[in-house]
Amino acid sequence: MKTAIWLYMFLFLAFFDLHAQYPILTPFAVSLGAAPVFIGWMMGIYALTHLPGNLIAGTVIDKHGSRRYIIFSLVSAGIVLLLQAHVQYPWQLLVLRSISGFVLAFLSPACLALLASLSKNEVTQGKYMSGHGVVHTLASVVSPAAGAFIVAHTGYSTTFQGLGWLLIATGVMAVFSVPKPVKAMTDALGGNEEAAMTSPAPSVSWRYFILPFVVSCSQGILFFELPLRDTGVEGIKSTGILFSVLSIGALVTLSMLFINRYSPYKRVIAGVLLMALCFFGMAAFPHVPLVVILFILGSAKGIIFPGLASMFIQLSGGSKLGRIFSLQSIAMSIGSFIGPIAAGQLRGSVSPYYIAFVLLMAGLMMIPINRKGSALHPHINENPV
């Protein structure tokens, strides 16, 4: 439990740092002279360079544990942000975002694998996943608005420097706080490093990874489109507040602990459907207050992400967790890459929010169900998590 508490604190600081950039990256790129299409590629390249990092992370985390990769990811991302404070041309920002995407690709699989490996009990693992979601959401509630207000008063350079030093400090704290031998991880994988390397790969149908793909694709569209409403100082503040509203909605559903009593598969399906309806509402009913729709959209996120983690733990049977979560991250990286680029290319002819709606509904139709409504896998059933 002590390891989980330390990890939650590191996650909070890291997520605060990363989410604070969401409302300011697009205006920063605009200030450098970047066009909307270039901004789409800038956001997409971050996700694209996630892919090689995710592919590497899946194997090395199962082999060596999560500690060294958490430290590497945090410190390296902080250094990139320090360099980002001195960017003068759009292409420089593109290069640094691509590097940042690679180094941060190790963070999420490492953290999720470490949390899941702290216990073999599925109920306890589910609680750890919910705790991860709560920490993530608490950080994202205040960080977008905080990042926007800091930029409005100190400028982009000072803001990026402050965020960079915060990530580096968090990585240094992890050196002294995360234990070197993660025994729970090796136990979960079969008792030793050799078992981790030689145990068979988990059999999880690729169709289940469609859900994190379409969810991240729709999120990438939202993160691209929302800041373009207004790129002025007041617009940056407004965008930061809207992102915080999104996170508050997620915090509400994460706090409803009774939701964890239901099948993770059902939770994910219900959350994706609700998210799709929100994007349809933004595309078809622009007169509906955006704050209301974003609050509901955030509530859907609070249902989806803990459910996804619990679902993949059950699908894998608790083995090769690093590889499973790296595959989930790969699916999300591809979606995050495609989403902003598609929005940048098509926003002149069709609402990007409608594209997100279509993708989410198509993803739902690709997931197989049986007559009881649970996933077609022996580890997924109707029993409460």
VOVO-446404 format. One record per residue (C-alpha): x, y, z; residue in three letters. Coordinates in steps of 0.001 Angstrom, whole numbers, plus 500000, padded with zeros to 6 digits. Layout:
N
+--------+--------+--------+-----+
|      x |      y |      z |   r |
+--------+--------+--------+-----+
|      X |      Y |      Z | ALA |
...
+--------+--------+--------+-----+
***
This chain:
385
+--------+--------+--------+-----+
|      x |      y |      z |   r |
+--------+--------+--------+-----+
| 500000 | 500000 | 500000 | MET |
| 502922 | 502328 | 500694 | LYS |
| 504147 | 501874 | 497131 | THR |
| 500670 | 502683 | 495817 | ALA |
| 500513 | 505910 | 497845 | ILE |
| 503881 | 507075 | 496545 | TRP |
| 502909 | 506146 | 493021 | LEU |
| 499633 | 508048 | 493300 | TYR |
| 501541 | 511145 | 494389 | MET |
| 503947 | 510889 | 491433 | PHE |
| 501028 | 510347 | 489090 | LEU |
| 499243 | 513388 | 490444 | PHE |
| 502259 | 515644 | 489874 | LEU |
| 502938 | 514183 | 486429 | ALA |
| 499324 | 514417 | 485289 | PHE |
| 499039 | 517955 | 486655 | PHE |
| 502081 | 518906 | 484634 | ASP |
| 500900 | 517257 | 481422 | LEU |
| 497265 | 518381 | 481521 | HIS |
| 498306 | 521970 | 482198 | ALA |
| 499633 | 522050 | 478614 | GLN |
| 496364 | 521116 | 476906 | TYR |
| 494817 | 524615 | 476669 | PRO |
| 498097 | 526371 | 475823 | ILE |
| 499835 | 524242 | 473179 | LEU |
| 497501 | 525240 | 470341 | THR |
| 497653 | 529006 | 471084 | PRO |
| 501433 | 528686 | 471493 | PHE |
| 501711 | 527072 | 468056 | ALA |
| 499478 | 529795 | 466588 | VAL |
| 501745 | 532448 | 468126 | SER |
| 504665 | 530830 | 466278 | LEU |
| 502772 | 531154 | 462982 | GLY |
| 501504 | 527578 | 462674 | ALA |
| 498434 | 526854 | 460514 | ALA |
| 495560 | 524612 | 461728 | PRO |
| 496734 | 521702 | 459562 | VAL |
| 500233 | 521962 | 461051 | PHE |
| 498737 | 522069 | 464553 | ILE |
| 496886 | 518860 | 463796 | GLY |
| 500149 | 517218 | 462769 | TRP |
| 501909 | 518631 | 465828 | MET |
| 499360 | 517005 | 468118 | MET |
| 499306 | 513840 | 466049 | GLY |
| 503102 | 513392 | 465952 | ILE |
| 503091 | 513214 | 469748 | TYR |
| 500834 | 510165 | 469539 | ALA |
| 502704 | 508685 | 466559 | LEU |
| 506043 | 508636 | 468406 | THR |
| 504245 | 506953 | 471288 | HIS |
| 504128 | 503787 | 469187 | LEU |
| 507810 | 502746 | 469233 | PRO |
| 507951 | 503635 | 472932 | GLY |
| 504888 | 501506 | 473652 | ASN |
| 506307 | 498575 | 471668 | LEU |
| 509546 | 498724 | 473650 | ILE |
| 507774 | 499300 | 476968 | ALA |
| 505666 | 496154 | 476757 | GLY |
| 508720 | 493870 | 476819 | THR |
| 511117 | 495774 | 479066 | VAL |
| 508564 | 496499 | 481799 | ILE |
| 507675 | 492809 | 482077 | ASP |
| 511395 | 491983 | 482190 | LYS |
| 512807 | 494679 | 484485 | HIS |
| 509805 | 496099 | 486353 | GLY |
| 508373 | 499602 | 486228 | SER |
| 510693 | 501692 | 488424 | ARG |
| 513463 | 502665 | 486029 | ARG |
| 511027 | 503490 | 483229 | TYR |
| 508880 | 505726 | 485427 | ILE |
| 512000 | 507684 | 486388 | ILE |
| 513288 | 507832 | 482808 | PHE |
| 509954 | 509018 | 481455 | SER |
| 509444 | 511791 | 484008 | LEU |
| 512979 | 513218 | 483887 | VAL |
| 513248 | 513067 | 480090 | SER |
| 509867 | 514735 | 479597 | ALA |
| 510919 | 517497 | 481984 | GLY |
| 514097 | 518162 | 479998 | ILE |
| 512063 | 518360 | 476779 | VAL |
| 509786 | 520969 | 478368 | LEU |
| 512798 | 523056 | 479410 | LEU |
| 513906 | 523042 | 475763 | LEU |
| 510363 | 523820 | 474633 | GLN |
| 510518 | 527089 | 476566 | ALA |
| 513058 | 528377 | 474017 | HIS |
| 511229 | 527361 | 470831 | VAL |
| 511033 | 530048 | 468132 | GLN |
| 509790 | 528174 | 465049 | TYR |
| 506911 | 525716 | 464516 | PRO |
| 509226 | 522943 | 463259 | TRP |
| 511178 | 523091 | 466538 | GLN |
| 507965 | 522557 | 468477 | LEU |
| 507124 | 519621 | 466202 | LEU |
| 510495 | 517963 | 466916 | VAL |
| 510233 | 518418 | 470670 | LEU |
| 506665 | 517127 | 470744 | ARG |
| 507781 | 514013 | 468868 | SER |
| 510554 | 513398 | 471428 | ILE |
| 508135 | 514008 | 474280 | SER |
| 505716 | 511490 | 472804 | GLY |
| 508408 | 508790 | 472781 | PHE |
| 509709 | 509268 | 476323 | VAL |
| 506245 | 509555 | 477863 | LEU |
| 505143 | 506332 | 476143 | ALA |
| 506745 | 504392 | 479010 | PHE |
| 504922 | 506198 | 481823 | LEU |
| 501359 | 504926 | 481556 | SER |
| 502126 | 501210 | 480949 | PRO |
| 504728 | 501253 | 483731 | ALA |
| 502401 | 502879 | 486255 | CYS |
| 499405 | 500697 | 485398 | LEU |
| 501482 | 497508 | 485436 | ALA |
| 503011 | 498409 | 488801 | LEU |
| 499627 | 499182 | 490325 | LEU |
| 498045 | 496001 | 488995 | ALA |
| 500983 | 493880 | 490166 | SER |
| 500631 | 495039 | 493775 | LEU |
| 497902 | 492456 | 494275 | SER |
| 496679 | 489235 | 492668 | LYS |
| 493129 | 489832 | 493865 | ASN |
| 490883 | 491161 | 491077 | GLU |
| 488795 | 493253 | 493486 | VAL |
| 491909 | 494936 | 494890 | THR |
| 493288 | 495436 | 491405 | GLN |
| 490038 | 497121 | 490425 | GLY |
| 490368 | 499466 | 493393 | LYS |
| 493909 | 500368 | 492357 | TYR |
| 492676 | 501130 | 488839 | MET |
| 489897 | 503327 | 490246 | SER |
| 492464 | 505072 | 492445 | GLY |
| 494565 | 505709 | 489347 | HIS |
| 491538 | 507265 | 487676 | GLY |
| 490744 | 509439 | 490704 | VAL |
| 494317 | 510752 | 490920 | VAL |
| 494409 | 511380 | 487177 | HIS |
| 491123 | 513256 | 487318 | THR |
| 491946 | 515306 | 490406 | LEU |
| 495083 | 516539 | 488675 | ALA |
| 493250 | 517291 | 485439 | SER |
| 490493 | 519221 | 487230 | VAL |
| 492741 | 522098 | 488219 | VAL |
| 495696 | 521829 | 485837 | SER |
| 494144 | 523080 | 482562 | PRO |
| 492765 | 526199 | 484204 | ALA |
| 496002 | 526636 | 486166 | ALA |
| 498126 | 526319 | 483023 | GLY |
| 495948 | 528835 | 481186 | ALA |
| 496090 | 531385 | 483988 | PHE |
| 499849 | 530972 | 484442 | ILE |
| 500422 | 531591 | 480734 | VAL |
| 498146 | 534622 | 480818 | ALA |
| 500246 | 536199 | 483588 | HIS |
| 503800 | 534929 | 482978 | THR |
| 503985 | 533910 | 479309 | GLY |
| 504698 | 530644 | 477521 | TYR |
| 508431 | 530403 | 478218 | SER |
| 508159 | 530741 | 482003 | THR |
| 505246 | 528321 | 482096 | THR |
| 507081 | 525599 | 480170 | PHE |
| 510165 | 526038 | 482348 | GLN |
| 508128 | 525682 | 485533 | GLY |
| 506344 | 522587 | 484251 | LEU |
| 509642 | 521078 | 483128 | GLY |
| 511312 | 521497 | 486516 | TRP |
| 508232 | 520020 | 488196 | LEU |
| 508509 | 516841 | 486096 | LEU |
| 512234 | 516547 | 486776 | ILE |
| 511681 | 516969 | 490525 | ALA |
| 508973 | 514296 | 490418 | THR |
| 511364 | 511901 | 488683 | GLY |
| 514047 | 512545 | 491316 | VAL |
| 511521 | 511831 | 494068 | MET |
| 510684 | 508526 | 492372 | ALA |
| 514363 | 507497 | 492586 | VAL |
| 514171 | 507478 | 496382 | PHE |
| 510566 | 506366 | 496844 | SER |
| 509745 | 503555 | 494397 | VAL |
| 511396 | 500331 | 495634 | PRO |
| 513993 | 498757 | 493350 | LYS |
| 512785 | 495156 | 493523 | PRO |
| 509099 | 495156 | 492608 | VAL |
| 508431 | 491709 | 494059 | LYS |
| 504690 | 491846 | 493471 | ALA |
| 505340 | 492296 | 489786 | MET |
| 507527 | 489231 | 489460 | THR |
| 505163 | 487161 | 491601 | ASP |
| 502262 | 488094 | 489358 | ALA |
| 504247 | 487023 | 486331 | LEU |
| 505244 | 483644 | 487672 | GLY |
| 507733 | 484190 | 490483 | GLY |
| 510907 | 485302 | 488691 | ASN |
| 512308 | 487161 | 485727 | GLU |
| 512749 | 484000 | 483662 | GLU |
| 509061 | 483213 | 484007 | ALA |
| 508226 | 486734 | 482918 | ALA |
| 510240 | 486255 | 479739 | MET |
| 509165 | 482709 | 478871 | THR |
| 505495 | 482663 | 479905 | SER |
| 503122 | 482593 | 476916 | PRO |
| 501741 | 485866 | 475627 | ALA |
| 498192 | 486611 | 476779 | PRO |
| 495467 | 485775 | 474300 | SER |
| 493367 | 488919 | 473921 | VAL |
| 491422 | 489517 | 470736 | SER |
| 492488 | 492607 | 468819 | TRP |
| 488833 | 493639 | 468609 | ARG |
| 488868 | 494709 | 472255 | TYR |
| 491608 | 497245 | 471510 | PHE |
| 489232 | 499041 | 469151 | ILE |
| 487586 | 500682 | 472153 | LEU |
| 490677 | 502524 | 473483 | PRO |
| 491464 | 503439 | 469853 | PHE |
| 488133 | 505151 | 469148 | VAL |
| 487999 | 506769 | 472585 | VAL |
| 491455 | 508321 | 472201 | SER |
| 490673 | 509326 | 468615 | CYS |
| 487587 | 511230 | 469772 | SER |
| 489572 | 512811 | 472607 | GLN |
| 492240 | 513925 | 470145 | GLY |
| 489539 | 515589 | 468066 | ILE |
| 488205 | 517375 | 471149 | LEU |
| 491661 | 518528 | 472285 | PHE |
| 492334 | 519854 | 468779 | PHE |
| 489007 | 521576 | 468193 | GLU |
| 488198 | 523092 | 471573 | LEU |
| 491200 | 525475 | 471828 | PRO |
| 490527 | 526807 | 468303 | LEU |
| 487306 | 528458 | 469477 | ARG |
| 489339 | 531490 | 470579 | ASP |
| 493150 | 531767 | 470685 | THR |
| 493304 | 535112 | 472520 | GLY |
| 494218 | 535525 | 476188 | VAL |
| 490598 | 535363 | 477321 | GLU |
| 490030 | 532425 | 475009 | GLY |
| 492920 | 530532 | 476620 | ILE |
| 491410 | 531098 | 480062 | LYS |
| 487990 | 529975 | 478825 | SER |
| 489446 | 526829 | 477254 | THR |
| 491285 | 525992 | 480465 | GLY |
| 488051 | 526245 | 482419 | ILE |
| 486240 | 524036 | 479901 | LEU |
| 488911 | 521336 | 480225 | PHE |
| 488535 | 521541 | 483994 | SER |
| 484761 | 521081 | 483654 | VAL |
| 485491 | 517952 | 481636 | LEU |
| 487619 | 516618 | 484473 | SER |
| 485072 | 517523 | 487140 | ILE |
| 482537 | 515385 | 485311 | GLY |
| 484980 | 512467 | 485348 | ALA |
| 485612 | 512979 | 489064 | LEU |
| 481884 | 512716 | 489805 | VAL |
| 481531 | 509257 | 488255 | THR |
| 484854 | 508056 | 489683 | LEU |
| 483519 | 508941 | 493117 | SER |
| 480450 | 506726 | 492601 | MET |
| 482055 | 503599 | 494026 | LEU |
| 478939 | 501486 | 493462 | PHE |
| 479695 | 501566 | 489707 | ILE |
| 482621 | 499196 | 490325 | ASN |
| 480124 | 496477 | 491315 | ARG |
| 479134 | 496062 | 487671 | TYR |
| 480958 | 494170 | 484956 | SER |
| 483860 | 496242 | 483572 | PRO |
| 482714 | 495305 | 480075 | TYR |
| 479266 | 496796 | 480694 | LYS |
| 480806 | 499913 | 482211 | ARG |
| 483024 | 500469 | 479184 | VAL |
| 480203 | 499968 | 476694 | ILE |
| 477868 | 502314 | 478590 | ALA |
| 480588 | 504967 | 478889 | GLY |
| 481507 | 504839 | 475183 | VAL |
| 477844 | 505111 | 474201 | LEU |
| 477383 | 508142 | 476461 | LEU |
| 480535 | 509732 | 475038 | MET |
| 479267 | 509193 | 471480 | ALA |
| 475968 | 510885 | 472314 | LEU |
| 477851 | 513876 | 473745 | CYS |
| 479830 | 514351 | 470527 | PHE |
| 476622 | 514054 | 468526 | PHE |
| 475088 | 516745 | 470737 | GLY |
| 478026 | 519105 | 470116 | MET |
| 477742 | 518560 | 466354 | ALA |
| 473943 | 518676 | 465983 | ALA |
| 472831 | 520986 | 468809 | PHE |
| 475304 | 523881 | 469066 | PRO |
| 472788 | 525902 | 471103 | HIS |
| 473123 | 523490 | 474057 | VAL |
| 475581 | 525003 | 476604 | PRO |
| 479024 | 523534 | 475999 | LEU |
| 479681 | 523355 | 479735 | VAL |
| 476792 | 520924 | 480193 | VAL |
| 477895 | 518608 | 477376 | ILE |
| 481529 | 518611 | 478504 | LEU |
| 480475 | 517754 | 482065 | PHE |
| 478530 | 514735 | 480788 | ILE |
| 481415 | 513816 | 478464 | LEU |
| 483774 | 513888 | 481427 | GLY |
| 481376 | 511677 | 483368 | SER |
| 481603 | 509148 | 480539 | ALA |
| 485411 | 509240 | 480726 | LYS |
| 485229 | 508515 | 484443 | GLY |
| 483312 | 505350 | 483637 | ILE |
| 485417 | 504239 | 480673 | ILE |
| 489053 | 504348 | 481784 | PHE |
| 488912 | 502383 | 485085 | PRO |
| 486608 | 499934 | 483319 | GLY |
| 489080 | 499503 | 480455 | LEU |
| 491955 | 498774 | 482837 | ALA |
| 489904 | 496233 | 484819 | SER |
| 488651 | 494625 | 481616 | MET |
| 492148 | 494117 | 480222 | PHE |
| 493419 | 492723 | 483542 | ILE |
| 490654 | 490127 | 483409 | GLN |
| 491199 | 489403 | 479732 | LEU |
| 494902 | 488763 | 480354 | SER |
| 494318 | 486615 | 483411 | GLY |
| 496764 | 488805 | 485353 | GLY |
| 499831 | 487866 | 483262 | SER |
| 502068 | 489975 | 481027 | LYS |
| 500508 | 493167 | 482370 | LEU |
| 503245 | 495364 | 480933 | GLY |
| 502575 | 494013 | 477462 | ARG |
| 498801 | 494273 | 477809 | ILE |
| 498894 | 497895 | 478947 | PHE |
| 501458 | 498763 | 476299 | SER |
| 499101 | 497360 | 473642 | LEU |
| 496311 | 499467 | 475116 | GLN |
| 498592 | 502499 | 474978 | SER |
| 499482 | 501695 | 471360 | ILE |
| 495800 | 501625 | 470438 | ALA |
| 495306 | 504960 | 472198 | MET |
| 498406 | 506448 | 470568 | SER |
| 497178 | 505545 | 467088 | ILE |
| 493803 | 507081 | 467889 | GLY |
| 495391 | 510224 | 469288 | SER |
| 497465 | 510513 | 466117 | PHE |
| 494582 | 510065 | 463695 | ILE |
| 492054 | 512220 | 465583 | GLY |
| 493716 | 515667 | 465391 | PRO |
| 494937 | 515102 | 461821 | ILE |
| 491466 | 514108 | 460639 | ALA |
| 489968 | 517111 | 462414 | ALA |
| 492512 | 519462 | 460858 | GLY |
| 491923 | 518128 | 457364 | GLN |
| 488113 | 517852 | 457433 | LEU |
| 486929 | 520632 | 459729 | ARG |
| 486198 | 522849 | 456729 | GLY |
| 483610 | 520438 | 455324 | SER |
| 482202 | 518512 | 458306 | VAL |
| 482089 | 519012 | 462055 | SER |
| 484980 | 517125 | 463717 | PRO |
| 482580 | 516291 | 466549 | TYR |
| 480409 | 514352 | 464097 | TYR |
| 483480 | 512380 | 463006 | ILE |
| 484109 | 511471 | 466657 | ALA |
| 480491 | 510318 | 467035 | PHE |
| 480708 | 508053 | 463982 | VAL |
| 483997 | 506525 | 465134 | LEU |
| 482694 | 505780 | 468623 | LEU |
| 479519 | 504134 | 467328 | MET |
| 481501 | 502094 | 464799 | ALA |
| 483802 | 500936 | 467603 | GLY |
| 480839 | 499779 | 469667 | LEU |
| 479493 | 497738 | 466765 | MET |
| 482845 | 495942 | 466375 | MET |
| 482852 | 494523 | 469927 | ILE |
| 481314 | 491028 | 470206 | PRO |
| 478760 | 490216 | 472909 | ILE |
| 476918 | 487116 | 473944 | ASN |
| 473300 | 486807 | 475029 | ARG |
| 474201 | 487688 | 478611 | LYS |
| 475872 | 490897 | 477462 | GLY |
| 479401 | 490109 | 478620 | SER |
| 482616 | 489953 | 476629 | ALA |
| 483312 | 486748 | 474756 | LEU |
| 486252 | 485702 | 476889 | HIS |
| 486457 | 483252 | 479793 | PRO |
| 487837 | 485892 | 482143 | HIS |
| 484940 | 488292 | 481619 | ILE |
| 481629 | 487391 | 483214 | ASN |
| 478652 | 488920 | 484917 | GLU |
| 480138 | 488701 | 488395 | ASN |
| 480838 | 492054 | 490059 | PRO |
| 484452 | 493198 | 489971 | VAL |
+--------+--------+--------+-----+
***
